[in-house]
Amino acid sequence: MKFSVVRETLLKPLQLVAGVVERKGTMAVLSNVLLEVKDNTLTLTGSDLEVELVGRLPLDECEEGRITVPARKMMDICKSLPDGAVIELSVDGQKAVIRSGRSRFSLSTLPAEEFPNIQDMQGDLEVVIPQASVRKLIDRTGFAMANQDVRFYLNGMLFEVADGQLRVVATDGHRLATAIEDAQVSGDLTQVIVPRKGVLELNRLLADSEETVTLTIGSNHIRAQVADYTFTSKLVDGKFPDYHRVIPRNNGKVILADRFELRQVFLRASILSNEKYRGVRLDLKNGMLKVFANNPEQEEAEESVLVQYQGDTLEVGFNVGYLLDVLGVLDSQEVKISLNDANSSALLEEGHGHACQYVVMPMRL
C-alpha cells in the first residue's frame, strides 16, 4: 500500500474521522483509523462501535492496500507539517512510514481485518434536508440533552419525522427543547433516539450551507450522506418521554420582552446566584419584571426590566442557567414567555412563531 497527498487535502477528513475514534478504547484497534486505497481513492474510517465516520478523497498515483494506524498520532503529524507539504505513506512490514520533505515517521500498525465494521443497514425512511437546517435544529436544542443520566434514553436527541418535517427534541428532565424544519421525506412517521455523541459528531460534519444531507433511518441505525462522507450511528434502544405532555398549553400569563436586554439582566443577576443551584426569583407585575438573586454569602442582586405584560402579579423561581441557555440560541429580537403559576413550567418561544419551543421547570426558592 502506498499513496501521496497534499497535507491540506488529507487533514480535514483525518480530523473529522479522528474525532469519532475512541481514545481509551477496550479494543486497541479502535484507537486507530482504517486507511484503504482502492480505485484511486483513499478511504478513512473511524469508529467506536457506536458511531462510524467514513471519509473519501481522490488520489493520483497509489498502490492499493488496507492498514490501520494510530489516529491521534497521524493527525498530529499532519498538523505539525508546513502548509503545502506533500505527505507520502507506505507500509513496510508492520510499520507505516510517513515521509514529507526531510521528515520521516514510522508508526505502528494493526491489521485491517481487526477493524470492526458497522453492519450494512437497511433504511426504512429517507430524509433530504439542507445541512444548515440540521445544524440549526441541533444548535437550538442540543444544550438540553442529558449527559450520563441513568435514564439512558435522555442521553441523546429524539428525531421525529412526520408530515414533511423533521423535528428534534432534547430533555434532561429539568428542561426541554424542541425545534422543527421542513424536509423532503419518503416513508412513514418515525421516532428514533440518536445518542449524544452521534448528535455532536453529525453536527461537526455538516456545513452551514443549503447543500443537502440525506438521512437514512433504519431500525437500529441512522446514516447521513454528506458529499464525500458517510456517517453512521447506532440508535438508543429506549422510549423517549412524550414531549407533547410536557409542553404547557394553558399558560395565561404572557410576557413579551427584548431578548438581548432580558439576557443581559439574567447574566448580571446570575453573578450573585447560588453557584450550585443557580436560582433566581422573578417578580412579575404590570409592565415590569424584577429579577432577584442571592447566595450563601448573603450577597444579593436585583434587576428590573420593562416588558409587555398585563395581568396578575406572580412570583416564581427558575435556574437562571436554563433561561440563559434558551435566550442564547434564539435569534429573534423578541422573546415570548408564557407562565401560569409558581408551580408550573414556563414556555419560552420566539416572539414571531412556534418553530422552536422551550420548557423550563420552576424551582422552589
Disulfide bonds with the S-S distance in Angstrom:
none
